[in-house]
Every structure is written in C-alpha cells, then in structure tokens.
Amino acid sequence: MSSVIGYAVYRTVAVDGSPAGTVVNRVLWDGVQAWEPGDGLAAVADPDGTYRIGSVYEASE
C-alpha cells in the first residue's frame, strides 16, 4: 500500500512579474501512477504544507 504525499507545484521561471519558485498549485500524489507537473513547472514533496499557493519555494542546488 502506498501513502499519499502533498507536493507543492512551482514555476521554474519568472512569469508575469512572479518570481521563479512561485507555488501555483498543491497536489496529493501516491507515486503509483506517472505524473509530471507540466512545462515550466516542478514539484517538491511538501507533506507538512509549508509552501502554500502564492508562496515562493527556493530550490537548493
């Protein structure tokens, strides 16, 4: 049995004055089915809901 985890979906580039990293959606994903956030977007596991829509995620490199 897989567990469902919350993910923050964020922009990888600045758009319309919003900086790269702006969270535009949150999804629950169990990791069983294939899923990709889409062009110009990325996702980060965020089970605690730290990154809400409109906040900015700063990816560490």
Distance bins in CASP14 RR format, pairs under 12 A and 6 or more apart:
PFRMAT RR
TARGET T0000
AUTHOR 0000-0000-0000
RMODE 2
METHOD distances of the structure
MODEL  1
1 30 0 0 0 0 1 0 0 0 0 0 0
1 32 0 0 0 0 1 0 0 0 0 0 0
2 28 0 0 0 0 0 1 0 0 0 0 0
2 29 0 0 0 0 1 0 0 0 0 0 0
2 30 1 0 1 0 0 0 0 0 0 0 0
2 31 1 0 0 1 0 0 0 0 0 0 0
2 32 1 0 1 0 0 0 0 0 0 0 0
2 33 0 0 0 0 1 0 0 0 0 0 0
3 28 0 0 0 0 0 1 0 0 0 0 0
3 29 0 0 0 0 0 1 0 0 0 0 0
3 30 1 0 0 1 0 0 0 0 0 0 0
3 31 0 0 0 0 1 0 0 0 0 0 0
3 32 0 0 0 0 0 1 0 0 0 0 0
3 45 0 0 0 0 0 1 0 0 0 0 0
3 47 0 0 0 0 1 0 0 0 0 0 0
4 27 0 0 0 0 1 0 0 0 0 0 0
4 28 1 0 1 0 0 0 0 0 0 0 0
4 29 1 0 0 1 0 0 0 0 0 0 0
4 30 1 0 1 0 0 0 0 0 0 0 0
4 31 0 0 0 0 1 0 0 0 0 0 0
4 32 0 0 0 0 1 0 0 0 0 0 0
4 33 0 0 0 0 0 1 0 0 0 0 0
4 45 0 0 0 0 0 1 0 0 0 0 0
4 47 0 0 0 0 1 0 0 0 0 0 0
5 26 0 0 0 0 0 1 0 0 0 0 0
5 27 0 0 0 0 1 0 0 0 0 0 0
5 28 1 0 0 1 0 0 0 0 0 0 0
5 29 1 0 0 1 0 0 0 0 0 0 0
5 30 1 0 0 1 0 0 0 0 0 0 0
5 31 1 0 0 1 0 0 0 0 0 0 0
5 32 0 0 0 0 0 1 0 0 0 0 0
5 35 0 0 0 0 0 1 0 0 0 0 0
5 43 0 0 0 0 0 1 0 0 0 0 0
5 44 0 0 0 0 0 1 0 0 0 0 0
5 45 1 0 1 0 0 0 0 0 0 0 0
5 46 0 0 0 0 1 0 0 0 0 0 0
5 47 1 0 1 0 0 0 0 0 0 0 0
5 48 0 0 0 0 0 1 0 0 0 0 0
5 49 0 0 0 0 0 1 0 0 0 0 0
6 23 0 0 0 0 0 1 0 0 0 0 0
6 25 0 0 0 0 0 1 0 0 0 0 0
6 26 1 0 0 1 0 0 0 0 0 0 0
6 27 1 0 0 1 0 0 0 0 0 0 0
6 28 1 0 1 0 0 0 0 0 0 0 0
6 29 1 0 0 1 0 0 0 0 0 0 0
6 30 0 0 0 0 1 0 0 0 0 0 0
6 31 0 0 0 0 0 1 0 0 0 0 0
6 35 0 0 0 0 0 1 0 0 0 0 0
6 43 0 0 0 0 1 0 0 0 0 0 0
6 44 0 0 0 0 1 0 0 0 0 0 0
6 45 1 0 0 1 0 0 0 0 0 0 0
6 46 1 0 1 0 0 0 0 0 0 0 0
6 47 1 0 1 0 0 0 0 0 0 0 0
6 48 0 0 0 0 1 0 0 0 0 0 0
6 49 1 0 0 1 0 0 0 0 0 0 0
6 50 0 0 0 0 0 1 0 0 0 0 0
6 51 0 0 0 0 1 0 0 0 0 0 0
6 52 0 0 0 0 0 1 0 0 0 0 0
7 23 0 0 0 0 0 1 0 0 0 0 0
7 24 0 0 0 0 0 1 0 0 0 0 0
7 25 0 0 0 0 1 0 0 0 0 0 0
7 26 1 0 0 1 0 0 0 0 0 0 0
7 27 1 0 1 0 0 0 0 0 0 0 0
7 28 1 0 0 1 0 0 0 0 0 0 0
7 29 1 0 1 0 0 0 0 0 0 0 0
7 30 0 0 0 0 0 1 0 0 0 0 0
7 31 0 0 0 0 1 0 0 0 0 0 0
7 35 0 0 0 0 1 0 0 0 0 0 0
7 36 0 0 0 0 0 1 0 0 0 0 0
7 37 0 0 0 0 1 0 0 0 0 0 0
7 41 0 0 0 0 0 1 0 0 0 0 0
7 42 0 0 0 0 1 0 0 0 0 0 0
7 43 1 0 1 0 0 0 0 0 0 0 0
7 44 1 0 0 1 0 0 0 0 0 0 0
7 45 1 0 1 0 0 0 0 0 0 0 0
7 46 1 0 1 0 0 0 0 0 0 0 0
7 47 0 0 0 0 1 0 0 0 0 0 0
7 48 0 0 0 0 0 1 0 0 0 0 0
7 49 0 0 0 0 1 0 0 0 0 0 0
7 50 0 0 0 0 0 1 0 0 0 0 0
7 51 0 0 0 0 1 0 0 0 0 0 0
7 57 0 0 0 0 0 1 0 0 0 0 0
8 21 0 0 0 0 1 0 0 0 0 0 0
8 22 0 0 0 0 0 1 0 0 0 0 0
8 23 1 0 1 0 0 0 0 0 0 0 0
8 24 0 0 0 0 1 0 0 0 0 0 0
8 25 1 0 0 1 0 0 0 0 0 0 0
8 26 1 0 1 0 0 0 0 0 0 0 0
8 27 0 0 0 0 1 0 0 0 0 0 0
8 28 0 0 0 0 0 1 0 0 0 0 0
8 29 0 0 0 0 0 1 0 0 0 0 0
8 37 0 0 0 0 1 0 0 0 0 0 0
8 41 0 0 0 0 0 1 0 0 0 0 0
8 42 0 0 0 0 1 0 0 0 0 0 0
8 43 1 0 0 1 0 0 0 0 0 0 0
8 44 1 0 1 0 0 0 0 0 0 0 0
8 45 0 0 0 0 1 0 0 0 0 0 0
8 46 1 0 1 0 0 0 0 0 0 0 0
8 47 0 0 0 0 0 1 0 0 0 0 0
8 48 0 0 0 0 0 1 0 0 0 0 0
8 49 1 0 0 1 0 0 0 0 0 0 0
8 50 1 0 0 1 0 0 0 0 0 0 0
8 51 1 1 0 0 0 0 0 0 0 0 0
8 52 0 0 0 0 1 0 0 0 0 0 0
8 53 0 0 0 0 1 0 0 0 0 0 0
8 54 0 0 0 0 1 0 0 0 0 0 0
8 55 0 0 0 0 1 0 0 0 0 0 0
8 56 0 0 0 0 0 1 0 0 0 0 0
8 57 1 0 1 0 0 0 0 0 0 0 0
8 58 0 0 0 0 0 1 0 0 0 0 0
8 59 0 0 0 0 0 1 0 0 0 0 0
9 21 0 0 0 0 1 0 0 0 0 0 0
9 22 0 0 0 0 0 1 0 0 0 0 0
9 23 1 0 0 1 0 0 0 0 0 0 0
9 24 1 0 1 0 0 0 0 0 0 0 0
9 25 1 0 1 0 0 0 0 0 0 0 0
9 26 1 0 0 1 0 0 0 0 0 0 0
9 27 1 0 0 1 0 0 0 0 0 0 0
9 28 0 0 0 0 0 1 0 0 0 0 0
9 29 0 0 0 0 0 1 0 0 0 0 0
9 35 0 0 0 0 0 1 0 0 0 0 0
9 36 0 0 0 0 0 1 0 0 0 0 0
9 37 1 0 1 0 0 0 0 0 0 0 0
9 38 0 0 0 0 1 0 0 0 0 0 0
9 40 0 0 0 0 0 1 0 0 0 0 0
9 41 1 0 1 0 0 0 0 0 0 0 0
9 42 1 0 0 1 0 0 0 0 0 0 0
9 43 1 0 1 0 0 0 0 0 0 0 0
9 44 0 0 0 0 1 0 0 0 0 0 0
9 45 0 0 0 0 0 1 0 0 0 0 0
9 46 0 0 0 0 1 0 0 0 0 0 0
9 51 0 0 0 0 1 0 0 0 0 0 0
9 52 0 0 0 0 0 1 0 0 0 0 0
9 53 0 0 0 0 1 0 0 0 0 0 0
9 54 0 0 0 0 0 1 0 0 0 0 0
9 55 0 0 0 0 0 1 0 0 0 0 0
9 57 0 0 0 0 1 0 0 0 0 0 0
10 18 0 0 0 0 0 1 0 0 0 0 0
10 19 0 0 0 0 1 0 0 0 0 0 0
10 20 1 0 0 1 0 0 0 0 0 0 0
10 21 1 0 1 0 0 0 0 0 0 0 0
10 22 1 0 0 1 0 0 0 0 0 0 0
10 23 1 0 1 0 0 0 0 0 0 0 0
10 24 1 0 0 1 0 0 0 0 0 0 0
10 25 0 0 0 0 1 0 0 0 0 0 0
10 26 0 0 0 0 0 1 0 0 0 0 0
10 27 0 0 0 0 0 1 0 0 0 0 0
10 37 0 0 0 0 1 0 0 0 0 0 0
10 38 0 0 0 0 0 1 0 0 0 0 0
10 40 0 0 0 0 1 0 0 0 0 0 0
10 41 1 0 0 1 0 0 0 0 0 0 0
10 42 1 0 0 1 0 0 0 0 0 0 0
10 43 1 0 0 1 0 0 0 0 0 0 0
10 44 1 0 0 1 0 0 0 0 0 0 0
10 46 0 0 0 0 1 0 0 0 0 0 0
10 51 1 0 0 1 0 0 0 0 0 0 0
10 52 0 0 0 0 0 1 0 0 0 0 0
10 53 0 0 0 0 1 0 0 0 0 0 0
10 54 0 0 0 0 1 0 0 0 0 0 0
10 55 0 0 0 0 1 0 0 0 0 0 0
10 56 1 0 0 1 0 0 0 0 0 0 0
10 57 1 0 1 0 0 0 0 0 0 0 0
10 58 0 0 0 0 1 0 0 0 0 0 0
10 59 0 0 0 0 1 0 0 0 0 0 0
11 17 0 0 0 0 0 1 0 0 0 0 0
11 18 1 0 0 1 0 0 0 0 0 0 0
11 19 0 0 0 0 1 0 0 0 0 0 0
11 20 1 0 1 0 0 0 0 0 0 0 0
11 21 1 0 1 0 0 0 0 0 0 0 0
11 22 1 0 1 0 0 0 0 0 0 0 0
11 23 0 0 0 0 1 0 0 0 0 0 0
11 24 1 0 0 1 0 0 0 0 0 0 0
11 25 0 0 0 0 0 1 0 0 0 0 0
11 37 0 0 0 0 1 0 0 0 0 0 0
11 38 0 0 0 0 0 1 0 0 0 0 0
11 39 0 0 0 0 0 1 0 0 0 0 0
11 40 1 0 0 1 0 0 0 0 0 0 0
11 41 1 0 0 1 0 0 0 0 0 0 0
11 42 0 0 0 0 1 0 0 0 0 0 0
11 43 0 0 0 0 0 1 0 0 0 0 0
11 53 0 0 0 0 0 1 0 0 0 0 0
11 54 0 0 0 0 0 1 0 0 0 0 0
11 55 0 0 0 0 0 1 0 0 0 0 0
11 56 0 0 0 0 1 0 0 0 0 0 0
11 57 0 0 0 0 1 0 0 0 0 0 0
11 59 0 0 0 0 0 1 0 0 0 0 0
12 18 0 0 0 0 0 1 0 0 0 0 0
12 19 0 0 0 0 0 1 0 0 0 0 0
12 20 1 0 1 0 0 0 0 0 0 0 0
12 21 1 0 0 1 0 0 0 0 0 0 0
12 22 0 0 0 0 1 0 0 0 0 0 0
12 23 0 0 0 0 0 1 0 0 0 0 0
12 24 0 0 0 0 0 1 0 0 0 0 0
12 37 0 0 0 0 1 0 0 0 0 0 0
12 38 0 0 0 0 1 0 0 0 0 0 0
12 39 0 0 0 0 1 0 0 0 0 0 0
12 40 1 0 1 0 0 0 0 0 0 0 0
12 41 1 0 0 1 0 0 0 0 0 0 0
12 42 1 0 1 0 0 0 0 0 0 0 0
12 43 0 0 0 0 0 1 0 0 0 0 0
12 44 0 0 0 0 0 1 0 0 0 0 0
12 57 0 0 0 0 0 1 0 0 0 0 0
12 59 0 0 0 0 1 0 0 0 0 0 0
13 19 0 0 0 0 1 0 0 0 0 0 0
13 20 1 0 1 0 0 0 0 0 0 0 0
13 21 0 0 0 0 1 0 0 0 0 0 0
13 22 0 0 0 0 1 0 0 0 0 0 0
13 24 0 0 0 0 0 1 0 0 0 0 0
13 39 0 0 0 0 0 1 0 0 0 0 0
13 40 1 0 0 1 0 0 0 0 0 0 0
13 41 0 0 0 0 1 0 0 0 0 0 0
13 42 0 0 0 0 0 1 0 0 0 0 0
14 20 1 0 1 0 0 0 0 0 0 0 0
14 21 0 0 0 0 1 0 0 0 0 0 0
14 22 0 0 0 0 1 0 0 0 0 0 0
14 40 0 0 0 0 0 1 0 0 0 0 0
14 56 0 0 0 0 0 1 0 0 0 0 0
15 21 0 0 0 0 1 0 0 0 0 0 0
15 22 1 0 0 1 0 0 0 0 0 0 0
15 24 0 0 0 0 1 0 0 0 0 0 0
15 39 0 0 0 0 0 1 0 0 0 0 0
15 40 0 0 0 0 1 0 0 0 0 0 0
15 41 0 0 0 0 0 1 0 0 0 0 0
16 22 0 0 0 0 1 0 0 0 0 0 0
16 24 0 0 0 0 0 1 0 0 0 0 0
17 56 0 0 0 0 0 1 0 0 0 0 0
18 24 0 0 0 0 1 0 0 0 0 0 0
18 53 0 0 0 0 0 1 0 0 0 0 0
18 54 0 0 0 0 1 0 0 0 0 0 0
18 55 0 0 0 0 0 1 0 0 0 0 0
18 56 0 0 0 0 1 0 0 0 0 0 0
18 57 0 0 0 0 0 1 0 0 0 0 0
19 54 0 0 0 0 0 1 0 0 0 0 0
19 55 0 0 0 0 0 1 0 0 0 0 0
19 56 1 0 1 0 0 0 0 0 0 0 0
19 57 0 0 0 0 0 1 0 0 0 0 0
19 58 0 0 0 0 1 0 0 0 0 0 0
19 59 0 0 0 0 0 1 0 0 0 0 0
20 40 0 0 0 0 1 0 0 0 0 0 0
20 41 0 0 0 0 0 1 0 0 0 0 0
20 42 0 0 0 0 1 0 0 0 0 0 0
20 56 0 0 0 0 1 0 0 0 0 0 0
20 57 0 0 0 0 1 0 0 0 0 0 0
20 58 0 0 0 0 1 0 0 0 0 0 0
20 59 0 0 0 0 1 0 0 0 0 0 0
21 40 0 0 0 0 0 1 0 0 0 0 0
21 41 0 0 0 0 1 0 0 0 0 0 0
21 42 0 0 0 0 1 0 0 0 0 0 0
21 43 0 0 0 0 0 1 0 0 0 0 0
21 44 0 0 0 0 1 0 0 0 0 0 0
21 51 0 0 0 0 1 0 0 0 0 0 0
21 53 0 0 0 0 0 1 0 0 0 0 0
21 54 0 0 0 0 1 0 0 0 0 0 0
21 55 0 0 0 0 1 0 0 0 0 0 0
21 56 1 0 1 0 0 0 0 0 0 0 0
21 57 1 0 1 0 0 0 0 0 0 0 0
21 58 1 0 0 1 0 0 0 0 0 0 0
21 59 1 0 0 1 0 0 0 0 0 0 0
22 40 0 0 0 0 0 1 0 0 0 0 0
22 41 0 0 0 0 0 1 0 0 0 0 0
22 42 0 0 0 0 0 1 0 0 0 0 0
22 51 0 0 0 0 1 0 0 0 0 0 0
22 52 0 0 0 0 0 1 0 0 0 0 0
22 53 0 0 0 0 1 0 0 0 0 0 0
22 54 1 0 1 0 0 0 0 0 0 0 0
22 55 1 0 0 1 0 0 0 0 0 0 0
22 56 1 0 1 0 0 0 0 0 0 0 0
22 57 1 0 0 1 0 0 0 0 0 0 0
22 58 0 0 0 0 0 1 0 0 0 0 0
23 37 0 0 0 0 0 1 0 0 0 0 0
23 41 0 0 0 0 0 1 0 0 0 0 0
23 42 0 0 0 0 0 1 0 0 0 0 0
23 43 0 0 0 0 1 0 0 0 0 0 0
23 44 0 0 0 0 1 0 0 0 0 0 0
23 46 0 0 0 0 1 0 0 0 0 0 0
23 49 0 0 0 0 1 0 0 0 0 0 0
23 50 0 0 0 0 1 0 0 0 0 0 0
23 51 1 0 1 0 0 0 0 0 0 0 0
23 52 1 0 0 1 0 0 0 0 0 0 0
23 53 1 0 1 0 0 0 0 0 0 0 0
23 54 1 0 1 0 0 0 0 0 0 0 0
23 55 1 0 1 0 0 0 0 0 0 0 0
23 56 1 0 0 1 0 0 0 0 0 0 0
23 57 1 0 1 0 0 0 0 0 0 0 0
23 58 0 0 0 0 0 1 0 0 0 0 0
23 59 0 0 0 0 0 1 0 0 0 0 0
24 37 0 0 0 0 1 0 0 0 0 0 0
24 38 0 0 0 0 0 1 0 0 0 0 0
24 40 0 0 0 0 0 1 0 0 0 0 0
24 41 1 0 0 1 0 0 0 0 0 0 0
24 42 0 0 0 0 0 1 0 0 0 0 0
24 43 0 0 0 0 0 1 0 0 0 0 0
24 51 0 0 0 0 0 1 0 0 0 0 0
24 52 0 0 0 0 0 1 0 0 0 0 0
24 53 1 0 0 1 0 0 0 0 0 0 0
24 54 1 0 0 1 0 0 0 0 0 0 0
24 55 0 0 0 0 0 1 0 0 0 0 0
24 56 0 0 0 0 0 1 0 0 0 0 0
24 57 0 0 0 0 0 1 0 0 0 0 0
25 37 1 0 0 1 0 0 0 0 0 0 0
25 38 0 0 0 0 0 1 0 0 0 0 0
25 41 0 0 0 0 1 0 0 0 0 0 0
25 42 0 0 0 0 0 1 0 0 0 0 0
25 43 0 0 0 0 1 0 0 0 0 0 0
25 44 0 0 0 0 0 1 0 0 0 0 0
25 46 0 0 0 0 0 1 0 0 0 0 0
25 51 0 0 0 0 0 1 0 0 0 0 0
25 52 0 0 0 0 0 1 0 0 0 0 0
25 53 1 0 0 1 0 0 0 0 0 0 0
25 54 0 0 0 0 1 0 0 0 0 0 0
25 55 0 0 0 0 0 1 0 0 0 0 0
25 57 0 0 0 0 0 1 0 0 0 0 0
26 37 0 0 0 0 0 1 0 0 0 0 0
26 43 0 0 0 0 1 0 0 0 0 0 0
26 44 0 0 0 0 0 1 0 0 0 0 0
26 45 0 0 0 0 0 1 0 0 0 0 0
26 46 1 0 0 1 0 0 0 0 0 0 0
26 47 0 0 0 0 0 1 0 0 0 0 0
26 48 0 0 0 0 0 1 0 0 0 0 0
26 49 1 0 0 1 0 0 0 0 0 0 0
26 50 0 0 0 0 0 1 0 0 0 0 0
26 51 1 0 0 1 0 0 0 0 0 0 0
26 52 1 0 0 1 0 0 0 0 0 0 0
26 53 1 0 0 1 0 0 0 0 0 0 0
26 54 0 0 0 0 0 1 0 0 0 0 0
26 55 0 0 0 0 0 1 0 0 0 0 0
26 57 0 0 0 0 0 1 0 0 0 0 0
27 33 0 0 0 0 0 1 0 0 0 0 0
27 35 1 0 0 1 0 0 0 0 0 0 0
27 36 0 0 0 0 0 1 0 0 0 0 0
27 37 1 0 0 1 0 0 0 0 0 0 0
27 38 0 0 0 0 0 1 0 0 0 0 0
27 41 0 0 0 0 0 1 0 0 0 0 0
27 43 1 0 0 1 0 0 0 0 0 0 0
27 44 0 0 0 0 0 1 0 0 0 0 0
27 45 0 0 0 0 0 1 0 0 0 0 0
27 46 0 0 0 0 1 0 0 0 0 0 0
27 49 0 0 0 0 0 1 0 0 0 0 0
27 51 0 0 0 0 0 1 0 0 0 0 0
27 53 0 0 0 0 0 1 0 0 0 0 0
28 35 0 0 0 0 0 1 0 0 0 0 0
28 43 0 0 0 0 0 1 0 0 0 0 0
28 45 0 0 0 0 0 1 0 0 0 0 0
28 46 0 0 0 0 0 1 0 0 0 0 0
28 47 0 0 0 0 1 0 0 0 0 0 0
28 49 0 0 0 0 0 1 0 0 0 0 0
29 35 1 0 1 0 0 0 0 0 0 0 0
29 36 0 0 0 0 0 1 0 0 0 0 0
29 37 0 0 0 0 1 0 0 0 0 0 0
29 43 1 0 0 1 0 0 0 0 0 0 0
29 44 0 0 0 0 0 1 0 0 0 0 0
29 45 0 0 0 0 1 0 0 0 0 0 0
29 46 0 0 0 0 0 1 0 0 0 0 0
29 47 0 0 0 0 0 1 0 0 0 0 0
31 43 0 0 0 0 0 1 0 0 0 0 0
31 45 0 0 0 0 0 1 0 0 0 0 0
35 41 0 0 0 0 0 1 0 0 0 0 0
35 43 0 0 0 0 1 0 0 0 0 0 0
36 42 0 0 0 0 1 0 0 0 0 0 0
36 43 0 0 0 0 1 0 0 0 0 0 0
37 43 1 0 1 0 0 0 0 0 0 0 0
37 44 0 0 0 0 1 0 0 0 0 0 0
41 57 0 0 0 0 0 1 0 0 0 0 0
42 51 0 0 0 0 0 1 0 0 0 0 0
42 57 0 0 0 0 1 0 0 0 0 0 0
42 59 1 0 0 1 0 0 0 0 0 0 0
43 51 0 0 0 0 0 1 0 0 0 0 0
43 57 0 0 0 0 1 0 0 0 0 0 0
43 59 0 0 0 0 0 1 0 0 0 0 0
44 50 0 0 0 0 1 0 0 0 0 0 0
44 51 1 0 0 1 0 0 0 0 0 0 0
44 55 0 0 0 0 0 1 0 0 0 0 0
44 56 0 0 0 0 0 1 0 0 0 0 0
44 57 1 0 0 1 0 0 0 0 0 0 0
44 58 0 0 0 0 0 1 0 0 0 0 0
44 59 1 0 0 1 0 0 0 0 0 0 0
44 60 0 0 0 0 1 0 0 0 0 0 0
45 51 0 0 0 0 0 1 0 0 0 0 0
45 57 0 0 0 0 0 1 0 0 0 0 0
46 52 0 0 0 0 1 0 0 0 0 0 0
46 53 0 0 0 0 0 1 0 0 0 0 0
46 55 0 0 0 0 0 1 0 0 0 0 0
46 57 0 0 0 0 1 0 0 0 0 0 0
49 55 0 0 0 0 1 0 0 0 0 0 0
49 57 0 0 0 0 0 1 0 0 0 0 0
50 56 0 0 0 0 0 1 0 0 0 0 0
50 57 0 0 0 0 1 0 0 0 0 0 0
50 58 0 0 0 0 0 1 0 0 0 0 0
51 57 1 0 1 0 0 0 0 0 0 0 0
51 58 0 0 0 0 1 0 0 0 0 0 0
51 59 0 0 0 0 0 1 0 0 0 0 0
END
